[in-house]
Amino acid sequence: MAGVDLRLTRVELPPAAERLRGEVRDFIAEERITGRLEPPREIGLGFDREMSRRIGARGWIGLTWPKTYGGHERSALERYVVTEELLAAAVPVGAHWFADRQSGPVLLRFGTEDQRRKYLPNIVRGDCVFCIGMSEPNSGSDLASLQSRAEKIHGGWRINGHKLWTTNAHRADYMVTLLRTSRDEASRHAGLTQFIIDLRRPGVTVKPVISMAGAHDFNEVFFEDVEVGEDAVIGHVGAGWRQVSAELAYERSGPERWLSAFRLLAPALEALGADASSASRERLGRLLAHLLTLREMSASIAGMLQAGADPGVQAAIVKDLGTRFEQDLVRVVRDVLLDEELIDGGLRPALAGMLTSAQLWSPAFTIRGGTSEILRGVIARGLGLR
């Protein structure tokens, strides 16, 4: 089997994108001065509905979407710049993150006109929080084995099942979820359908999953005879696998896959100062080289999206390399600070806290959005090796 062309072309950001970068930096500086945006103290996406509304008021949510639905019809490269700046500055974007990155594009591509008009303008304003319901207790990376189901009833569907690792479900208004609507013994990928579920409906129960970092971001969500109308179906019944595959490309290709732990690097370099050993500088220099390479690759994928391409395999490559880089970053920074004898009492409290947070979160980097094994399977198929 012939593989796809995996070459990435270097992208030059247009002047409009660089002007937008300046606007975002000015916004961040203003938020810092007013005290509405505190310096980062831990790893992860913060959640702040009011911040998302302020970002929406600036026109930075739904940047590429049609103006018909409240969007701004700007380029994917401009969206890339906004994403990069907000993440690098640790702006708490969690309230609109999944809707802007995944749920909105899925509705634009597969949803009905009524769904687009109902949800997209609210997302653009930062007024509508979505979460994603894919994984299940016995169907993590093997998503096609999921058991949660939707059964046809008069006027709609009855939903029963159990979703896991649903980030921000306890804060969200809606979930876009994948459910089994029929069984096909010949193909596990057949008979899956995407739904929008209002999390306030009777029969929906959200229970916290506390991470080892002590944070409540993840949840279990239980559906017990939850009834929804026909208007809850996204796209075509039975076409959910194809739709989710497209959605995962959005999830895997962005700079969040190599910027989660980035906020640890700058204060670590500041703490080390000019007196760091040559060995420490060499190790940190290698990290920075990898960072710049990943940035070029991620921007290239934004350029492919801008051109209307479907860079699913390329996104899997960037996600695999990016999340491994993030784990390397945490390990290298920790070891360098230890070698330079800064760990025991020599670190500023903010940096010490961030390092602890990063070490606790780092195992998740290569799991979320698809484990490394799953990603390498996607890449192998793209190369024609499977």
C-alpha positions in Angstrom: 0.0 0.0 0.0 1.3 3.4 -0.9 1.7 5.9 1.9 0.7 9.5 2.1 3.2 12.3 1.4 4.3 13.3 4.9 6.6 16.2 3.9 5.9 19.5 5.8 6.5 22.8 4.1 7.8 25.7 6.2 5.2 28.4 6.6 5.8 32.1 6.7 3.3 33.8 8.9 1.6 36.6 7.0 1.7 40.2 8.3 -1.9 40.0 9.5 -0.9 37.2 11.8 2.1 39.1 13.2 -0.1 42.1 13.8 -2.6 39.9 15.6 0.2 38.5 17.8 1.0 42.1 18.9 -2.6 42.6 19.8 -2.8 39.4 21.9 0.4 40.3 23.7 -1.0 43.8 24.5 -4.1 42.1 25.9 -2.1 39.8 28.0 0.0 42.6 29.4 -3.1 44.6 30.2 -4.6 41.6 32.0 -1.4 41.2 34.0 -1.3 44.9 35.0 -4.9 44.9 36.2 -4.4 41.7 38.2 -7.0 39.7 36.3 -4.3 37.4 35.0 -1.9 36.1 37.6 1.5 34.5 36.8 1.3 30.8 36.2 1.8 28.5 39.2 1.0 25.1 37.8 0.6 23.1 34.6 -2.6 22.7 32.7 -5.4 24.7 31.2 -7.0 27.0 33.7 -10.8 27.5 33.6 -12.3 31.0 33.8 -15.6 31.7 32.1 -15.2 35.5 32.4 -11.7 35.3 30.8 -13.2 33.3 27.9 -15.9 36.0 27.5 -13.2 38.7 27.4 -11.3 36.7 24.8 -14.5 36.3 22.8 -15.2 40.0 23.0 -11.8 40.5 21.3 -12.9 38.3 18.4 -10.5 35.5 19.2 -12.9 32.6 19.5 -14.2 31.1 16.2 -11.5 33.0 14.3 -11.8 30.9 11.2 -15.6 30.3 11.3 -18.1 32.0 8.9 -19.5 35.3 10.0 -23.0 33.9 9.5 -22.5 32.0 12.8 -20.7 34.8 14.7 -17.2 33.8 13.4 -14.6 36.1 12.0 -13.5 34.4 8.8 -9.8 34.9 9.5 -7.0 32.4 8.6 -5.9 29.2 10.3 -2.5 30.8 10.7 -4.0 33.7 12.6 -5.8 31.3 14.9 -2.5 29.5 15.4 -0.9 32.7 16.5 -3.6 33.4 19.0 -3.5 29.9 20.4 0.3 30.0 20.7 0.3 33.4 22.6 -2.5 32.5 25.0 -1.0 29.1 25.9 2.6 30.4 26.3 1.3 33.1 28.7 -0.8 30.5 30.7 -4.0 32.4 30.0 -6.9 30.2 31.5 -8.7 29.3 28.2 -10.3 26.1 29.4 -13.9 27.4 29.3 -13.9 27.8 25.5 -11.0 25.5 24.6 -12.8 22.3 23.5 -15.7 24.1 21.8 -13.3 26.3 19.8 -10.8 23.6 18.9 -13.1 20.6 18.3 -16.9 20.8 18.9 -17.4 24.0 16.8 -15.5 22.6 13.8 -17.3 19.3 14.0 -20.7 21.2 13.9 -19.5 23.3 11.0 -18.5 20.3 9.0 -21.2 17.7 10.0 -23.9 19.5 11.9 -27.3 20.7 10.8 -28.0 24.4 10.1 -30.2 24.5 13.2 -27.3 23.2 15.3 -24.9 25.7 13.9 -27.2 28.6 14.6 -28.0 27.4 18.1 -24.5 26.7 19.4 -21.8 28.5 17.4 -22.7 32.1 18.2 -22.7 31.3 21.9 -19.3 29.5 21.6 -17.9 32.6 19.8 -19.0 34.9 22.7 -17.4 32.5 25.2 -20.8 31.8 26.7 -21.1 28.0 25.9 -18.8 25.4 27.5 -18.4 22.0 25.8 -16.7 18.8 26.9 -15.8 15.7 24.9 -17.2 12.2 25.7 -15.1 9.6 24.0 -13.2 7.3 26.4 -14.9 4.7 28.6 -13.7 2.6 31.5 -12.9 -0.4 29.2 -12.4 1.5 26.0 -9.6 4.1 26.4 -7.3 4.0 23.4 -9.4 1.3 21.8 -12.2 3.7 21.1 -14.0 1.4 18.7 -14.8 -1.0 21.6 -17.0 1.5 23.4 -20.2 0.1 24.9 -22.3 3.3 25.7 -25.3 3.1 23.5 -28.2 5.1 22.1 -31.4 3.3 21.3 -34.0 4.6 18.9 -37.3 5.6 20.6 -40.3 7.6 19.3 -39.1 11.1 18.5 -35.5 10.6 19.5 -33.0 8.4 21.4 -32.6 6.8 24.8 -29.0 6.9 26.1 -27.3 4.6 28.6 -23.6 4.3 29.4 -20.5 5.6 31.2 -17.8 8.0 29.9 -14.5 8.6 31.6 -11.8 11.3 31.6 -14.3 13.9 30.5 -12.4 17.0 31.2 -14.5 19.9 32.6 -17.8 17.9 32.5 -18.6 19.3 35.9 -18.4 22.8 34.5 -19.7 22.2 31.0 -23.1 22.9 29.5 -22.9 20.3 26.7 -21.0 17.2 25.8 -20.3 16.0 22.3 -20.1 12.2 22.7 -19.7 9.1 20.6 -22.3 6.3 21.2 -23.1 2.9 19.7 -26.4 3.0 17.8 -26.1 -0.4 16.1 -23.8 -3.4 16.0 -22.0 -4.7 12.9 -20.1 -7.9 13.6 -17.9 -7.3 10.6 -16.7 -3.9 11.7 -16.4 -2.4 15.2 -16.1 1.0 13.6 -19.5 0.8 12.1 -22.7 1.7 14.0 -21.2 4.6 15.9 -22.9 8.0 16.1 -22.1 11.4 17.6 -24.6 13.2 19.8 -24.8 16.6 21.6 -26.1 16.1 25.1 -27.3 18.8 27.4 -25.6 17.8 30.7 -28.5 19.3 32.7 -30.9 16.6 31.4 -32.5 14.1 33.8 -30.4 10.9 34.1 -27.0 12.6 33.6 -24.7 12.2 36.6 -21.2 13.7 36.8 -18.7 12.4 39.4 -15.2 13.7 40.0 -12.0 12.0 39.2 -9.2 13.6 41.3 -5.8 13.4 39.6 -2.7 12.6 41.6 -1.9 16.3 41.4 -4.9 16.9 43.5 -6.8 18.6 40.7 -10.5 18.1 39.7 -10.4 18.4 35.9 -11.5 14.9 35.0 -14.8 13.3 35.6 -16.9 10.2 35.1 -20.2 10.8 33.4 -23.1 8.3 33.7 -26.1 8.2 31.4 -29.2 6.4 32.8 -32.2 6.5 30.4 -31.3 9.9 29.2 -33.8 10.9 26.4 -32.8 13.3 23.6 -34.5 14.4 20.4 -33.5 13.7 16.9 -31.8 17.1 16.8 -29.1 15.7 19.2 -27.6 13.7 16.4 -24.5 15.2 14.7 -24.1 14.2 11.1 -25.4 10.9 9.9 -26.4 7.9 12.1 -23.6 5.4 11.9 -21.0 7.8 10.6 -19.5 8.6 13.9 -16.2 7.0 13.4 -15.3 9.0 10.4 -16.5 12.2 12.1 -14.4 11.5 15.3 -11.3 10.7 13.1 -11.6 14.2 11.7 -12.2 15.7 15.2 -9.0 14.1 16.5 -7.0 15.7 13.8 -8.1 19.1 15.2 -7.2 17.9 18.7 -3.7 16.6 17.9 -2.3 19.3 15.7 -2.2 22.4 17.8 0.6 23.9 19.8 -1.0 22.8 23.1 0.8 19.4 22.5 4.1 21.0 23.1 3.3 24.1 25.2 1.7 22.5 28.3 5.0 22.4 30.1 6.6 25.3 28.3 5.7 27.7 31.2 8.2 25.7 33.3 11.2 26.6 31.0 11.4 30.4 31.3 11.5 30.6 35.1 14.0 27.7 35.2 16.3 29.5 32.8 16.0 32.6 34.9 16.8 30.7 38.1 19.9 29.2 36.5 21.2 32.5 35.2 24.5 32.9 33.4 26.5 30.8 35.8 25.0 27.4 34.8 27.5 24.8 33.8 28.3 24.1 30.1 26.7 20.7 30.4 23.4 22.2 31.7 23.4 24.8 28.9 23.9 22.1 26.4 21.0 20.1 27.6 18.7 23.1 27.7 19.9 24.2 24.3 18.9 20.9 22.9 15.4 21.3 24.4 15.1 24.7 22.8 16.1 23.3 19.4 13.5 20.7 19.7 10.9 23.3 20.7 11.7 25.4 17.7 11.4 22.4 15.4 8.0 21.4 16.8 6.8 25.0 16.4 7.7 24.9 12.7 6.0 21.6 12.3 2.8 22.7 14.1 2.7 25.9 12.1 3.0 23.9 8.9 0.0 21.9 9.8 -1.9 25.1 10.4 -0.9 26.1 6.9 -2.3 22.8 5.6 -5.6 23.4 7.4 -5.6 26.8 5.8 -5.2 25.2 2.4 -8.1 22.8 3.0 -5.9 19.7 3.5 -6.6 16.9 5.9 -3.4 16.5 7.9 -4.5 13.7 10.1 -1.3 11.7 9.9 1.0 14.8 10.2 -1.0 15.8 13.3 -0.4 12.4 14.8 3.4 12.8 14.2 3.4 16.3 15.9 1.3 15.0 18.8 3.6 12.0 19.3 6.8 14.1 19.1 5.3 17.0 21.1 4.1 15.1 24.1 7.4 13.1 24.3 9.2 16.5 24.2 7.0 17.8 27.1 8.0 14.8 29.2 11.6 15.3 28.3 11.4 19.0 29.2 10.1 18.2 32.7 12.8 15.6 33.3 15.7 17.7 31.9 14.7 20.8 33.8 14.4 18.8 37.0 17.8 17.1 36.5 19.5 20.4 35.6 18.1 22.2 38.6 19.3 19.2 40.7 22.8 19.2 39.2 23.1 22.9 39.8 22.1 22.3 43.4 19.0 24.5 43.2 16.4 21.9 44.2 17.1 21.8 48.0 15.9 25.2 49.2 17.4 27.2 46.3 14.2 27.4 44.1 11.7 30.2 44.3 8.4 28.9 45.7 6.6 29.6 42.4 9.1 27.6 40.3 9.2 24.8 42.9 5.4 24.5 42.8 5.4 24.5 39.0 8.0 21.8 38.9 6.1 19.6 41.2 2.9 20.2 39.2 4.7 19.4 36.0 6.1 16.1 37.3 2.7 15.0 38.5 1.0 15.9 35.2 3.7 14.6 32.8 2.5 11.0 32.6 -0.7 12.3 31.1 1.0 14.0 28.2 1.5 10.9 26.2 -2.0 9.6 26.9 -4.5 12.4 26.2 -5.6 12.8 22.6 -4.5 9.3 21.9 -1.7 7.2 23.4 1.7 7.0 21.7 1.0 3.5 20.6 -2.3 4.5 18.9 -0.6 7.5 17.3 2.2 5.3 15.9 -0.4 3.0 14.5 -2.0 6.0 12.7 1.4 7.0 11.4 2.2 3.4 10.2 -1.0 3.3 8.2 -0.2 6.7 6.7 3.2 5.3 5.6 1.5 2.2 4.1 3.1 -0.1 6.7 -0.2 -1.5 8.1 
